[in-house]
Amino acid sequence: MATRTVISDCMLCVWDCGIKAHLEDGRLVKVEGLPEHPVSWGYICPRGEALPDYLYAPNRLLAPRRKIAGRWQEVSWEDALNYCAARLAEIKDKYGARSLAIFCGSVGVENLEVASFARRFKGAFGTPNLLSVENICYRARILARQLTFGRYPLEDPRNARTIVLWGHNPDGAKGMLGRLIWEKLEKEELALIVIDPRLIPLAERAVLHLALRPGTDAALALAMLNVIIKENLIDQDFVNNYTVGFESLVEHVKPYTPAWAQEITWVPAESIEKAARLFAQNGPSCIIQGVNSLDQHRNGFQNSRALALLQAVTGNFARPGSWVTIPRIPLGNLSLPDREPPLGAEEYPIFSSLWGRKSPYGIATLFPRAVLEGKPYPIKAALVTAANPVVSFPAAGLFKQAFASLDFLAVFDPFFTETAELAQVVLPACTFLEKGGISYVYGVVHGLPFAQIHQKVVEPLGESRPDWWIWSELARRLGLGQYFPWQTEEEVLDALLGEGDFKERLKASPQGIYYGEKEYYSYEKKKLATPSGKVELYSKTLEEHGYDPLPSYLEPAQSPVNTPELYREYPLILISGARSQAYTHTQLRGLASLKALEPEPLAEMHPETAARYGLKDGDRVRLETKNDAVMLRLRTTPKITPGVVSVPHGWAEANVNLLTDLEGIDPVTAYPDFKAVLCRVKAV
């Protein structure tokens, strides 16, 4: 038996942990963490350990499929690609290039090869409509921090004395960070504040746990600003010399007292005051917000703005242990210029372009309207890569209707997803284990960008192919081959790496390299990249676009306060998306080893709340909103705020996104309000 170990990294999620992949006779049999990896240092989650099951899953898509006369048939690559090209050319001739939308999912956006080739094809074909999870994930906080600091600073937790986990459970979402925080707590090097409706494991070791009403984060942040300013806990020198708009902020936060916030957030005023004082006085401090928990609200953008202002007025910016700017990795850019603005550019201009920095993404939440109503113009075709939007997007029923109504849909994926079921063609993309490339990650624990050459572990299974090959071959059949000259994986790697010293350094370092240095005290050395050159507490850019220049509070679209009549009918608050170490979004649900950890979706509820409705632990329940209903099992736990129901996302058989809609929208970013929805439960 021939054995071999390949040193590589896991790309199932954004964190790219180092792995040792053990092979026997060319077959992957075991995966372990890589102790010498500079980012993960041996950490591996259950998903990483399950990579052999993932690679050889019985439902892997190993040959192209076409739907012919209503039935799926395996076809050759030549047949599948020629058919795709013919349909796309036909639709382009009839409706124009912009009638094509390209969907790129979370793992796709974070995967340089997948994202780069999707963006390049977009430009070559002529459509501006690259739609992605950027419209429901992360872009809101990026914009909020850019508008405040000029760039996007990252947390520096290793050097922090106080950390605020705001809607974030790193044990489930970011294991290396969780391990760091536990270590700092054991050494008594950290004061921890947890803000979450749930009592996460780290909350039991926190100095304070603020169990707020879901969707009221901005109210809590504004009340903390009120305390910090009223009690003069600001960093006076930093505020005076390096910020603009403080006087306006002082007046703005006066009404937002802890007593006012107590009524809204359910958090006692005394606890709000303690949290504000600890954060301001026990620095350096950094807020680490959840992956999406604060973004997916009609107030999501202002949530992130309020947190940015908390960091700024206390001087917790560009200092060790605070929020720190870092250089971007100088990777190659394969994008081609857009010929017109994407969907939503006129309605949501800051999302599309900030100070001349153009986003490559359109507003994905406008996709159903474009397909079903033809507004602002009709979308007739879609290519979906590394995504399963009919499960992962809010208003899932509406998205499914839109995808089913297209004239043409093709999906590139290693698995036959729920979105693929609606397609006319499904093309078998290979997994990251079956191709080489580049992996990179920003921040995590060390706070610096890290990149490495990703090593192929096994050859592609069946007829699966790398994404770059699929996009290139499709482009050639559309007469766009001049934009895709690369023929080998090595040529693609060189193109993605760009030119310069970084390329050579990376190729010479199998374990990868950290790039650049943290930019401590950068505000003392140069102007920031804001219009004023300083930290902008008051944003004239927002004001000029008709938005609130200072963070304001908006009630959730559905809430006891905003919709009292609906609340009487649906008296519970539904939150969704709690991260799990067993699954990444909609992926991995069919793997037996991970199913053993979490065999089914569960609705979590406080025992007191369950008793109010005559329910007990283990009961099957019908969870309803005004939009739809799903069936799932109940788990009672005292570690959740009474009156709140928590449901995981990603389960097609109990898809929580069916319960949501697109009625409440963030006015700046078009993020839907789907993290605090009114619901009710009934016994089955």
C-alpha positions in Angstrom: 0.0 0.0 0.0 1.4 3.4 -1.0 0.9 6.1 1.6 1.4 9.8 1.2 0.7 13.0 3.2 -0.1 16.2 1.5 0.3 19.5 3.4 -2.6 21.8 2.3 -5.4 23.8 3.8 -9.2 23.4 4.2 -11.3 25.8 2.2 -14.7 24.8 3.4 -15.0 28.2 5.0 -13.2 31.5 4.9 -10.7 30.7 7.7 -8.5 28.2 5.6 -7.1 26.1 8.4 -3.9 24.2 7.7 -4.3 20.4 7.2 -2.4 17.2 6.8 -4.2 15.1 4.2 -3.3 11.4 4.5 -3.7 9.2 1.4 -3.5 5.5 0.8 -3.1 4.4 -2.8 -4.2 7.8 -4.0 -7.4 7.9 -1.9 -7.9 10.4 0.9 -8.4 8.5 4.2 -7.8 11.0 7.0 -7.4 14.7 7.7 -5.6 16.2 10.7 -4.9 19.8 11.8 -1.4 21.1 10.9 0.4 22.2 14.1 2.9 24.3 12.3 0.4 26.3 10.2 0.9 30.0 11.0 -2.8 30.8 11.3 -4.6 27.7 12.7 -1.7 26.1 14.7 -3.2 22.6 14.5 -6.8 23.6 15.0 -9.3 21.7 13.0 -13.1 21.5 13.3 -15.4 18.5 12.7 -16.0 19.7 9.1 -12.3 19.5 8.4 -12.0 16.0 9.9 -14.9 15.0 7.7 -13.2 16.0 4.4 -12.8 12.4 3.2 -16.6 11.9 3.6 -17.1 15.2 1.7 -14.8 14.3 -1.1 -16.3 10.8 -1.7 -19.9 11.6 -0.8 -22.3 9.4 -2.7 -24.3 12.4 -4.0 -21.2 14.0 -5.6 -21.9 15.3 -9.1 -19.4 13.6 -11.3 -20.7 14.2 -14.8 -22.5 17.1 -16.6 -26.3 16.8 -16.6 -28.9 18.2 -18.9 -32.7 18.3 -18.4 -34.1 16.8 -21.6 -37.8 16.5 -22.0 -38.2 17.1 -18.3 -35.8 14.4 -17.2 -32.1 14.6 -16.1 -29.6 12.9 -18.3 -25.8 12.6 -18.1 -24.2 14.2 -21.1 -20.7 15.0 -22.3 -18.9 18.2 -21.5 -19.1 19.1 -25.2 -22.8 18.7 -25.3 -23.4 20.6 -22.0 -21.2 23.5 -22.8 -22.4 23.9 -26.3 -26.0 23.9 -25.1 -25.2 26.5 -22.4 -23.4 28.7 -24.9 -26.3 28.5 -27.5 -28.9 29.4 -24.9 -26.9 32.3 -23.5 -26.1 33.7 -27.0 -29.8 33.4 -27.9 -30.9 35.3 -24.7 -28.2 37.9 -25.2 -29.3 38.6 -28.8 -32.9 38.9 -27.7 -32.7 40.8 -24.4 -29.2 42.2 -24.2 -26.2 41.1 -22.1 -27.6 42.6 -18.8 -30.4 40.0 -18.9 -27.9 37.5 -17.5 -27.2 37.4 -13.7 -24.3 35.5 -12.3 -24.7 34.3 -8.7 -21.6 33.7 -6.6 -22.1 32.2 -3.0 -20.2 32.7 0.2 -17.5 30.2 -0.4 -17.2 31.4 -3.9 -16.7 35.1 -3.0 -14.0 34.0 -0.5 -12.3 31.7 -3.1 -10.0 33.7 -5.3 -10.3 31.4 -8.3 -14.1 31.1 -8.2 -14.7 34.8 -7.6 -12.1 36.0 -10.1 -13.4 33.9 -13.0 -17.0 34.7 -12.3 -16.1 38.4 -12.3 -14.1 38.1 -15.5 -16.8 36.2 -17.3 -19.3 38.9 -16.2 -17.2 41.6 -17.9 -16.4 39.6 -21.0 -20.1 38.7 -21.6 -21.1 42.3 -20.9 -23.5 41.9 -18.0 -23.0 44.1 -15.0 -25.0 41.8 -12.8 -22.7 39.7 -10.5 -25.0 39.0 -7.6 -23.7 37.5 -4.4 -24.0 37.1 -0.7 -22.3 40.5 -0.4 -25.8 41.9 -0.4 -26.6 40.0 2.8 -23.2 39.3 4.2 -20.4 41.6 5.5 -20.6 44.4 2.9 -22.7 46.5 5.3 -20.0 46.5 8.0 -17.2 47.1 5.5 -19.0 50.2 4.2 -19.8 51.5 7.7 -16.1 51.2 8.8 -14.9 52.7 5.5 -17.2 55.7 5.9 -15.8 56.2 9.4 -12.1 55.4 9.1 -11.5 55.6 5.3 -10.5 51.9 5.2 -11.8 48.7 6.8 -10.0 48.1 10.1 -9.9 44.7 11.7 -10.0 43.5 15.3 -6.7 43.0 17.1 -7.9 40.6 19.9 -4.5 39.2 20.8 -3.5 42.5 22.3 -6.9 43.5 23.8 -7.6 43.8 27.5 -11.4 44.0 26.9 -13.2 42.2 24.2 -16.9 42.6 23.4 -18.4 39.6 21.5 -21.4 41.4 20.0 -23.7 38.7 18.5 -20.8 36.5 17.9 -20.0 32.9 19.1 -16.5 32.1 18.0 -16.7 28.6 19.3 -19.2 27.9 16.6 -18.0 30.3 13.9 -14.3 31.0 14.3 -12.6 28.3 16.3 -9.1 29.8 16.4 -10.5 33.0 17.9 -12.5 31.1 20.4 -9.4 29.2 21.5 -7.5 32.5 21.9 -10.2 34.0 24.1 -10.5 30.9 26.3 -6.7 31.0 26.8 -6.7 34.7 27.7 -9.5 34.1 30.2 -7.6 31.2 31.8 -4.6 33.5 32.2 -6.8 36.3 33.6 -5.6 38.6 30.8 -9.1 39.6 29.5 -12.3 41.2 30.5 -15.1 39.8 28.4 -18.5 41.3 27.6 -21.0 39.1 25.6 -24.0 40.7 23.9 -26.3 38.0 22.7 -29.9 36.8 23.3 -28.3 33.4 23.9 -26.0 32.3 26.7 -23.2 31.1 24.6 -20.4 29.1 26.3 -18.1 32.1 26.6 -20.8 34.1 28.2 -20.5 31.9 31.3 -17.0 33.3 31.7 -17.8 36.9 30.9 -17.8 39.9 33.2 -21.1 40.9 31.7 -23.7 39.1 29.5 -26.3 41.5 28.0 -29.2 39.5 26.7 -30.8 42.1 24.4 -34.0 41.9 22.4 -33.0 40.8 18.9 -32.7 43.7 16.4 -32.1 46.4 19.0 -28.3 46.5 18.8 -28.1 50.1 17.7 -30.2 51.2 20.6 -27.8 49.5 23.0 -24.7 51.0 21.2 -26.2 54.5 21.3 -26.9 54.2 25.0 -23.3 53.2 25.6 -22.2 56.2 23.6 -24.4 58.3 25.8 -22.8 57.0 29.0 -19.2 57.4 27.6 -19.8 61.0 26.5 -21.8 62.1 29.5 -19.2 60.7 31.9 -16.3 62.1 29.9 -14.8 58.6 29.3 -13.7 59.6 25.8 -10.1 59.8 24.6 -10.0 63.6 24.5 -6.7 64.0 22.6 -7.8 61.5 19.9 -11.2 63.0 19.5 -10.0 66.6 19.4 -7.1 66.0 16.9 -8.2 63.1 14.8 -12.0 63.1 14.4 -14.7 65.4 12.9 -18.3 65.7 14.1 -17.9 65.1 17.8 -20.0 68.1 18.8 -22.9 66.9 16.6 -22.5 63.4 18.2 -22.7 64.9 21.7 -26.1 66.4 20.9 -27.3 63.4 18.9 -26.8 60.8 21.7 -28.4 62.9 24.6 -31.8 61.3 24.2 -30.4 57.8 24.0 -30.1 57.2 27.8 -29.6 53.8 29.4 -33.2 54.1 30.8 -34.5 54.7 27.2 -32.5 51.7 25.9 -33.7 49.5 28.8 -37.3 49.8 27.6 -36.3 48.9 24.0 -33.5 46.3 24.4 -34.7 44.5 27.6 -31.2 45.1 29.0 -31.1 46.7 32.5 -29.9 50.3 32.4 -27.3 49.5 35.1 -25.8 46.7 32.9 -25.6 49.1 30.0 -23.7 51.6 32.1 -21.3 48.9 33.4 -20.6 47.7 29.9 -19.9 51.2 28.6 -17.5 52.1 31.5 -15.6 48.8 31.2 -15.2 49.1 27.5 -14.0 52.8 27.8 -11.8 52.4 30.8 -10.2 49.0 30.5 -8.5 49.4 27.2 -7.3 48.5 24.7 -10.7 47.3 23.8 -12.2 45.8 20.6 -15.7 44.8 19.6 -15.9 41.6 17.6 -19.3 41.5 15.9 -21.0 38.4 14.6 -20.5 37.2 11.1 -24.0 38.4 10.0 -26.0 38.8 13.2 -25.9 42.6 13.2 -25.9 43.0 9.4 -29.2 41.4 8.4 -31.5 44.1 9.8 -33.1 47.2 8.4 -30.7 48.9 10.8 -27.8 46.8 9.9 -25.6 49.5 8.4 -26.2 51.9 11.3 -25.5 49.0 13.8 -22.0 48.8 12.4 -21.6 52.6 12.3 -22.5 52.8 16.0 -19.9 50.2 16.9 -17.3 52.1 14.8 -18.1 55.2 16.8 -17.8 53.4 20.1 -14.3 52.4 19.0 -13.4 55.9 17.8 -14.5 58.1 20.7 -12.6 55.8 23.2 -9.5 56.0 21.1 -9.6 52.3 20.3 -8.5 52.7 16.7 -5.1 52.0 15.1 -3.7 51.0 18.5 -2.6 47.6 19.7 -5.6 45.6 20.9 -8.2 47.8 19.1 -9.3 48.0 15.5 -6.3 48.2 13.2 -5.9 48.8 9.5 -3.7 46.4 7.6 -2.5 46.3 4.0 -4.3 44.3 1.3 -2.6 41.3 -0.2 -1.4 42.4 -3.8 -3.1 39.6 -5.7 -3.8 39.8 -9.4 -7.0 41.3 -10.6 -8.7 39.5 -13.5 -11.8 41.7 -13.6 -12.9 43.5 -16.7 -14.6 46.9 -16.6 -18.4 47.0 -16.4 -20.2 48.6 -19.4 -23.1 49.8 -17.2 -24.1 49.9 -13.6 -25.4 46.7 -12.0 -28.9 46.1 -10.5 -29.5 48.6 -7.6 -26.7 51.1 -8.4 -29.2 54.0 -8.7 -31.3 53.0 -5.7 -28.4 52.2 -3.4 -25.5 54.3 -4.7 -23.2 53.9 -1.7 -23.3 50.1 -1.9 -22.2 50.3 -5.5 -19.6 53.1 -5.3 -18.0 54.9 -2.4 -15.6 57.8 -3.2 -14.9 56.2 -6.6 -14.3 52.7 -5.2 -16.7 50.6 -7.2 -18.1 47.4 -5.9 -18.3 44.5 -8.5 -21.6 43.4 -7.0 -25.2 44.2 -7.7 -28.1 44.1 -5.3 -29.1 40.5 -5.1 -32.3 41.1 -3.3 -33.6 42.9 -6.4 -33.2 39.7 -8.4 -36.7 38.4 -7.9 -38.3 41.7 -8.9 -36.2 41.8 -12.1 -37.1 38.3 -13.0 -40.8 38.3 -12.1 -41.7 41.9 -12.9 -39.1 42.9 -15.4 -38.0 45.9 -13.2 -35.9 47.9 -13.8 -35.3 45.5 -16.8 -35.8 41.8 -17.2 -33.4 39.2 -16.0 -33.9 36.1 -18.2 -30.9 33.8 -17.4 -28.6 33.0 -14.5 -25.4 31.1 -13.9 -24.9 30.0 -10.3 -21.5 29.1 -8.9 -20.6 28.0 -5.4 -24.1 29.0 -4.2 -27.5 27.6 -3.3 -29.6 30.7 -3.1 -33.0 29.1 -3.0 -32.1 27.9 0.5 -29.6 30.5 1.7 -31.4 33.7 0.7 -34.2 35.4 2.7 -37.7 35.2 1.1 -36.6 31.8 -0.2 -40.0 31.0 -1.7 -39.8 34.2 -3.8 -36.2 33.3 -4.9 -37.3 29.8 -5.8 -40.1 31.2 -7.9 -37.7 33.6 -9.6 -35.2 30.9 -10.5 -37.9 28.6 -11.7 -39.2 31.4 -14.0 -36.0 32.0 -15.9 -35.6 31.1 -19.5 -32.3 29.5 -18.7 -30.4 28.4 -15.6 -27.1 26.6 -15.2 -25.4 25.7 -12.0 -21.7 24.9 -11.4 -21.3 22.8 -8.2 -19.8 19.7 -6.8 -23.3 18.6 -5.6 -26.8 18.5 -6.9 -28.3 21.3 -4.8 -31.8 22.5 -4.4 -31.0 25.4 -6.8 -29.6 22.8 -9.3 -32.9 21.0 -9.3 -34.4 24.1 -11.1 -31.7 24.3 -13.7 -31.5 23.1 -17.3 -27.8 22.2 -17.0 -25.7 21.3 -14.0 -21.9 21.3 -14.4 -19.7 19.3 -12.0 -17.2 21.6 -10.4 -14.6 19.8 -8.5 -13.9 20.5 -4.8 -10.9 22.5 -3.5 -9.3 19.2 -2.6 -9.1 18.4 -6.4 -7.3 21.5 -7.6 -4.5 23.9 -6.7 -4.8 27.6 -6.2 -4.4 30.4 -3.6 -5.9 30.7 -0.2 -5.9 33.8 1.9 -7.5 35.2 5.0 -7.6 38.6 6.7 -7.2 39.0 10.4 -8.5 36.1 12.5 -6.2 36.0 15.5 -3.0 37.7 14.5 -4.6 40.6 12.7 -2.5 40.4 9.5 -3.4 39.1 6.1 -2.1 35.6 5.3 -1.8 33.8 2.0 -0.5 30.5 0.8 -0.3 28.4 -2.3 -3.1 25.8 -1.9 -1.9 22.3 -2.8 -4.1 19.9 -4.7 -4.7 16.7 -2.6 -6.2 14.3 -5.2 -7.0 14.4 -8.9 -10.5 15.5 -9.9 -13.1 12.7 -9.4 -15.1 11.5 -12.4 -15.5 14.2 -14.9 -15.5 17.1 -12.4 -13.4 20.1 -13.5 -12.0 23.3 -11.8 -14.1 26.4 -12.0 -11.6 28.3 -14.1 -11.8 25.6 -16.7 -15.6 25.7 -16.8 -15.7 29.5 -17.2 -13.0 29.4 -19.8 -14.5 26.7 -21.9 -17.9 28.3 -21.8 -16.4 31.7 -22.8 -14.6 30.2 -25.8 -17.9 28.8 -27.1 -19.4 32.2 -26.9 -16.5 33.7 -28.9 -14.9 35.3 -25.9 -11.8 33.1 -25.8 -9.4 36.1 -26.1 -10.4 37.0 -22.5 -9.5 33.5 -21.2 -6.0 32.6 -22.5 -5.0 30.3 -19.7 -4.7 26.6 -20.5 -3.2 25.1 -17.3 -3.5 25.4 -13.5 0.0 26.8 -13.3 -0.9 29.6 -15.7 -4.0 30.5 -13.7 -2.0 30.5 -10.5 0.5 33.0 -12.0 -2.3 35.2 -13.2 -4.0 35.3 -9.8 -0.7 36.0 -8.1 0.1 39.1 -10.2 3.6 40.4 -10.4 6.2 41.5 -7.9 8.1 40.4 -4.8 5.0 39.0 -3.1 4.6 36.4 -5.9 8.1 35.1 -5.4 8.0 35.1 -1.6 4.7 33.1 -1.6 6.0 30.5 -4.1 9.1 30.1 -1.9 7.1 29.5 1.3 5.0 26.3 1.3 3.5 27.1 4.7 2.4 30.5 3.5 3.3 34.0 4.6 1.9 36.9 6.6 1.9 40.1 4.5 2.8 43.6 5.6 2.5 45.1 9.1 -0.3 46.4 11.3 -0.7 50.1 10.8 -0.5 51.3 14.4 -1.1 55.0 15.0 -1.4 55.6 11.3 -3.5 58.7 11.9 -0.5 60.4 13.4 1.6 59.8 10.2 -0.8 60.5 7.4 -4.3 61.6 6.6 -7.0 58.9 6.6 -8.7 58.0 3.3 -11.9 59.9 4.2 -12.9 63.2 2.6 -11.8 65.1 5.8 -8.6 63.0 6.3 -9.9 62.2 9.8 -12.2 59.7 11.5 -15.6 60.8 10.5 -18.0 60.5 13.4 -20.4 62.7 11.4 -20.5 61.6 7.8 -21.2 64.3 5.2 -21.0 61.6 2.5 -24.1 59.9 4.1 -25.8 63.3 4.5 -25.2 64.2 0.9 -26.9 60.9 -0.2 -29.9 61.6 2.0 -29.0 59.2 4.8 -28.5 59.8 8.5 -25.0 61.2 9.0 -25.0 59.9 12.6 -26.1 56.4 13.6 -29.8 56.2 14.4 -32.1 53.5 15.7 -34.8 51.9 13.7 -37.1 49.3 15.1 -37.1 46.0 13.3 -39.7 45.8 10.6 -41.6 43.3 12.7 -41.6 43.9 16.4 -43.7 44.3 19.5 -43.2 48.1 19.1 -43.4 48.5 15.3 -46.2 46.1 14.6 -48.2 45.5 17.8 -51.2 43.9 16.0 -48.9 41.4 14.3 -47.1 40.8 17.6 -50.4 39.8 19.2 -50.9 37.2 16.5 -47.2 36.1 16.4 -45.9 36.8 20.0 -42.4 35.3 19.7 -39.2 36.7 18.1 -37.4 34.4 15.7 -33.7 34.6 15.2 -31.7 32.5 12.8 -28.3 31.6 11.6 -26.5 30.4 14.7 -23.2 29.0 13.5 -22.4 25.4 13.9 -19.1 23.5 13.7 -20.9 20.7 11.8 -22.0 22.6 8.8 -21.1 25.5 6.5 -24.4 27.2 5.4 -26.2 24.7 3.2 -23.2 22.4 2.7 -22.3 19.0 4.2 -25.9 18.2 5.4 -25.7 14.7 3.9 -22.5 13.5 5.6 -23.1 10.7 8.1 -20.3 11.7 10.4 -21.6 15.3 10.7 -25.2 14.2 10.9 -24.2 12.3 14.0 -23.3 15.6 15.6 -26.4 17.4 14.5 -28.9 15.1 13.0 -31.8 17.5 12.5 -32.6 21.2 12.8 -33.9 22.2 16.2 -35.9 25.2 17.4 -34.4 26.4 20.7 -36.7 28.0 23.2 -36.6 28.8 26.9 -38.5 26.3 29.1 -40.8 29.0 30.4 -41.7 30.0 26.9 -42.4 26.4 25.9 -44.6 25.8 29.0 -46.7 28.9 28.1 -47.7 27.1 24.9 -48.0 23.6 26.4 -44.8 22.4 24.8 -41.9 20.3 26.1 -38.4 19.4 25.0 -38.4 17.0 22.0 -41.9 17.9 20.8 -42.4 18.3 17.0 -43.7 21.8 16.4 -45.0 23.9 13.6 -43.1 27.2 13.5 -45.1 29.9 11.7 -44.6 33.5 10.5 -47.0 35.6 8.4 -45.1 34.3 5.3 -44.9 30.5 5.7 -44.4 27.6 8.2 -41.8 24.9 8.8 -41.9 21.7 10.9 -39.1 20.9 13.2 -38.3 19.6 16.7 -38.2 21.7 19.8 -35.2 21.9 22.2 -35.8 23.7 25.4 -32.8 25.5 27.1 -32.5 28.1 29.8 -29.6 29.6 27.7 -31.9 31.7 25.6 -33.9 34.8 26.4 -37.6 34.0 27.1 -39.8 35.0 24.2 -37.1 34.3 21.6 -36.9 31.3 19.3 -33.5 30.4 17.6 -33.5 28.3 14.4 -30.4 27.3 12.4 -30.2 28.1 8.7 -29.1 25.9 5.9 -31.6 23.0 6.3 -33.6 22.6 3.1 -36.1 20.3 4.9 -36.9 23.1 7.5 -35.7 26.2 5.7 -36.0 29.1 8.0 -35.6 31.5 5.1 -39.1 30.5 3.9 -40.4 32.3 7.0 -38.8 35.7 6.0 -39.6 38.3 3.4 -38.0 41.4 1.7 -40.4 44.0 3.2 -38.0 45.5 5.6 -34.9 46.8 3.8 -31.8 48.7 5.1 -32.0 52.1 3.3 -28.3 52.3 2.7 -27.3 48.7 1.7 -30.6 47.0 0.8 -29.9 44.3 3.4 -33.2 42.5 4.3 -34.5 42.6 7.8 -34.6 38.9 8.5 -32.8 38.3 11.8 -35.7 39.4 14.0 -39.0 38.2 12.7 -42.2 37.7 14.6 -43.4 34.0 14.9 -45.5 31.6 16.8 -45.3 27.8 17.5 -47.9 25.1 17.6 -47.6 21.5 18.7 -47.9 19.0 15.8 
